[in-house]
Amino acid sequence: MLTAFALPVLVGGVGLAVDTAQWYLWKRELELAADAGALSGIYAHAQGKPYEARARADATTNVNDATLQGAPQVTLGDWPGGTANAITVTLRAH
């Protein structure tokens, strides 16, 4: 009787743990992909090449498991002490 009452709680807890781990891994993957896109974009910008396309391409290439919601957003900004010297890549997933 005790097992019958505890089993649904155990199964639910395991399911929640698996989902939480998957969300954590997706978040980590998106952060790494955004970082890769920002780095490649700023290198392209420093060389005088089109940085937006390069940043989007590398950010999209580095996403394996998560499903992106739309195209990555790339913005050029100012880091303290400079002008147009920072790139921000924003990714959204389902």
C-alpha positions as CSV (number, residue, x, y, z in Angstrom):
1,M,0.0,0.0,0.0
2,L,2.8,2.4,0.9
3,T,4.5,1.6,-2.4
4,A,1.4,2.3,-4.4
5,F,1.2,5.8,-2.8
6,A,4.9,6.6,-3.2
7,L,5.4,5.4,-6.8
8,P,3.6,8.3,-8.5
9,V,5.6,10.8,-6.4
10,L,8.8,9.0,-7.3
11,V,8.0,8.9,-11.0
12,G,7.0,12.6,-11.0
13,G,10.2,13.6,-9.2
14,V,12.3,11.7,-11.7
15,G,10.4,13.3,-14.6
16,L,10.9,16.8,-13.1
17,A,14.7,16.1,-12.6
18,V,15.1,15.0,-16.2
19,D,13.3,18.1,-17.5
20,T,15.3,20.4,-15.3
21,A,18.6,18.8,-16.4
22,Q,17.5,19.2,-20.1
23,W,16.6,22.9,-19.6
24,Y,20.0,23.5,-18.0
25,L,21.8,21.9,-20.9
26,W,19.8,23.9,-23.4
27,K,20.6,27.1,-21.6
28,R,24.3,26.2,-21.5
29,E,24.3,25.3,-25.2
30,L,22.6,28.6,-26.1
31,E,25.1,30.6,-24.1
32,L,28.1,28.9,-25.8
33,A,26.5,29.4,-29.2
34,A,25.9,33.1,-28.5
35,D,29.5,33.5,-27.3
36,A,30.8,31.9,-30.4
37,G,28.7,34.1,-32.6
38,A,29.8,37.3,-30.8
39,L,33.5,36.3,-31.0
40,S,33.3,35.6,-34.7
41,G,31.3,38.7,-35.3
42,I,33.7,41.0,-33.6
43,Y,36.6,39.4,-35.5
44,A,34.8,40.0,-38.7
45,H,34.0,43.6,-37.7
46,A,37.7,44.2,-36.8
47,Q,38.7,43.1,-40.3
48,G,36.1,45.3,-42.0
49,K,33.9,42.4,-43.1
50,P,30.1,42.0,-42.6
51,Y,29.8,41.1,-39.0
52,E,26.1,40.4,-38.7
53,A,26.0,37.5,-41.2
54,R,29.1,36.0,-39.7
55,A,27.8,36.2,-36.1
56,R,24.4,34.7,-37.1
57,A,26.0,31.9,-39.0
58,D,28.3,30.9,-36.2
59,A,25.7,31.2,-33.5
60,T,23.3,29.0,-35.6
61,T,26.0,26.5,-36.4
62,N,26.8,25.9,-32.8
63,V,23.3,25.0,-31.7
64,N,22.8,21.3,-31.7
65,D,20.0,20.1,-29.5
66,A,17.9,23.2,-28.8
67,T,15.4,24.5,-31.4
68,L,15.9,28.2,-32.2
69,Q,12.9,30.5,-32.2
70,G,13.7,32.8,-35.1
71,A,17.1,34.1,-36.2
72,P,19.7,35.3,-33.8
73,Q,19.6,39.0,-33.0
74,V,23.0,40.7,-33.5
75,T,23.6,44.2,-32.2
76,L,26.8,46.4,-32.3
77,G,27.4,48.3,-29.1
78,D,30.0,50.3,-27.2
79,W,32.2,48.8,-24.6
80,P,33.6,51.4,-22.1
81,G,36.5,53.2,-23.7
82,G,35.6,52.7,-27.3
83,T,33.0,53.1,-30.0
84,A,31.3,50.2,-31.9
85,N,33.7,47.7,-30.2
86,A,31.2,45.1,-28.8
87,I,28.8,42.7,-30.3
88,T,25.8,41.1,-28.5
89,V,24.2,38.0,-29.9
90,T,20.7,37.0,-28.5
91,L,19.3,33.6,-29.1
92,R,15.8,32.3,-28.2
93,A,14.7,28.7,-28.0
94,H,11.3,26.9,-27.7
